[in-house]
């Protein structure tokens, strides 16, 4: 079980696998008013930066599940590095359908709502692990401005413009699901730059070290096209945020 190898290559040097910066990740933890001993669940936990830094800074405990074997190992190493290996656990596995055996104060899926078949399904899944009056965290893209054509939407790596909502509509969509939006932290263009542009050096160094690899042609094509595609489309049209929800 693993994610497609191309992602393990392009994001192998990332600590955060989405456009949020370390500063904004810390701001999110502060905004949630986390209490020492609070328990968190992170579905699609990547390299574990959220759980590890919040364990260090706010004294939480938690469990992360991710399909990437590489990212899960990196998360365990990060926990050791920050001295929180006794507070957080990382599991290599499929987070789809995962329900915690112990109810948690914060249940998160930050940038991987495909786990539940979309936002609504992921919220329903996370709610099964949540204590009463707990907080759900959803990380999700939104349109900063609607793409003028479907080709532009696809150039943002969406299947169609209907994949995402503009921010007011995304916020409004949580109400009919029975949730209040109680906080949000939005990525900015610098965060997008750090997430996307950091891949380019990783790809170039990987190509230099692995010229005969079976994926070398695909990685070379991405490195050639991605800077211009990203600057022309994703950077201009696509936003991203983490939204904190509580059941009404």
N, C-alpha and C positions, 0 to 999 in steps of 0.2 A: 504494500500500500504506500503510495507516494503521489505527490503532485507531479504534473508534467516536468520533465527534467529541465526544460528551458527556463522555468521560473527559479529552480534551484541554482541555475547558473547566473542569471541576470541579477538576482537579489541576494546572492550569497554573502555580500558584504553589508547588507542592510541590517540594522537592528530593529527598525520599524518598517513594516511592509505596507505602508499606506502614507498619504501625504501629510500626516500630522508630525510636527517637530517634537523633539524632546521637551522643549519649553512648554508647548501647548499640551503635551501629555501630562506634564506636571501640573499645569493650570487646571486641567480637567480633574485630576485627583483632588486638588485643593477645593475646586468648586463643588465636588460631591460631598464635602465635609466628612471624609472617611474617618472612622474611629478605629483606634488600635484594637486589633482582634477581629475586625470585620472580615467576613469570608467572601471571596469572589470566585466566579467561574468564568473562564474565557474560552469560548468556542472559536477555533481558528486562531490560536494564540501566537502563531508565527514564532519569532525568536524570543518571545517572552518578555519584551521590554516593559510592557505595561504592568504585568504582575510583579516583575522583579523590582522595578523602581518604586512602585507603590508599597511593596513589602518593606523596602528599605526606608522610604520617606514617611510612610503613614502607619506602619506596623500591621498591615493586613496579612492574611493568609489566603491561599487560593490554589486553584487547579486550572491548568491550561491543556487543551487538546488540539493537536494539529496533525494534518496528514503528511506534512513534509518531515521525513526522517532527519534531514540536515537541519532544518529550523528547530526541531525539537531538541536535538543535541546542542545546538547553539544556545537555546533557552536554558538548558541545564547548566551549561558552562557559565552563562551570565549570572544565574542564581548563585553559583559558587563564587564568582568574581565579586559580587556585591554582598556576600555573606548572608544570603537569605535562603539557602538551600533547605533549611529546616522549616521554612514558612510556605514555600511554594513547590508544587509538584507539576511536572510536565509529562504528558502522555502522548506517545505517537499512536494516532488512531483516527478513525473517522468520527468527526464531531456530529454528523447528521444523526439526529435521534438521541443524542447523549443527554441523560438526565442525571443530575447529581444525587448521590445517595443521601447527602446532607444538604439541607436547604441553605441557600446563600443570601447574603445581603446585597450583592451586586452580581447580576448575570449579564454577560457581555458577548456580543458578536460584532466585532469592529472591523468591517470591511469584508465580510464573507457571508452575506445573507443568502447566498445560494445554498448554504447548509440547510436552511429550512424552506427552500423553494421560493424565496423572496422575503420581503420585509415582514409581511403579516404572519407567514408561517414560522419565521425565525423568532418573532416575538412570542408566539404561542409556545414554541419549544422552550425558550428561555424561561417563560413563566412557570413551567413545571418544576424548575429548580429553585424558585425564588421564595424567600420568606414573605409573609405579609408586610406590606409597606416597604418592600425592597425596591431596588432601582434596576431597571433594564437599560443597558447601553447598546445602541445600534449605530454602527458606522456605515454611512451610505453616501454614494454620489448624488448630486443634484445638478440641474442645469443652471449655470450662472446667467445664461441667456439661451433661449430656445434656438437650437440649430435651424438655420434657414432652409436646409434641405436634408433629406435622409442620407445623402452621401456625406455631408458634414458630420452627422450623428455617427455614422459608421467610421469616419476618420477619427472620432473620439473613442473608438473601440467599443461603442455600443452596437447592439444588433439593430436598433431602431431608436428614433427619438422618443418613442413611448416607453423605453426602458427606465427612464428617470423623469422626475418631476422638477419644476422650479421650486426654490426653497419655500415660499409661502404655501404652496400646495403640498409639499412633503410634510411640513409641520402640521398642516390641517389634516393630513391623512391619518395621523395617530389617534385623533379624537374618536372617530367611528370604531376604532379597534378597542376603545375603552380606556385610553391612557391620556394622562396629562404630560405635556412636555415641561420638564422642570429645570432643564439646563441644556446648553449646547456649546460646543467648541468647534469652530469652523477652521479648516485649513485655509491658508492664504497661498498666493502664488509662489512665495519663497518656499513654503512647505512642499508644494508640487515640484518645484525645481529640485529640491533636495532628494525627493523620492525618485523622480524620473531621471534627472541628469546623473545621479550617482550610479545608475546602471551602466552608463556609457563607458566609464573608465573600467568598471568591472568586466564588461564585455571585451574591451580591447585587451586587457591584461590576460583574460582567459584565452582569447584567440592567439596571442603571442605564445602562450604556454601549451596550447592544444591545437596546432594547425591541422592535424590529420584526424581530429575527432569527427564522428559522424554528424554532429550538430554544428560543425564549424561554418558551413555554408549558411545555415539559418541564422546563427549569431552574427555573422558578417553582414547579412542582409538587414537585420534589425539595427545594427550599429550604423549602417549607412543611411537608413531612412528615418530612424526614430527622432533625432534632434529636430529636424524640420517638421515632421508630422506633429510632434508634441507642441512645438512653439506655435504652429499655425492653428491647431485645433484644441487639444485637451487643455492647454494653458489658458485659452481664451473662453472656452465654453463650459468647461466642467468644474463644478465645485465639489467639495467633500466635507463631511462633518460627522461629529459624534453627538448623538442626541440621547439625553437621559429622560427616561419615562417612568412614571408611577401609575399604577392602576387606580382608576377613579373609584 
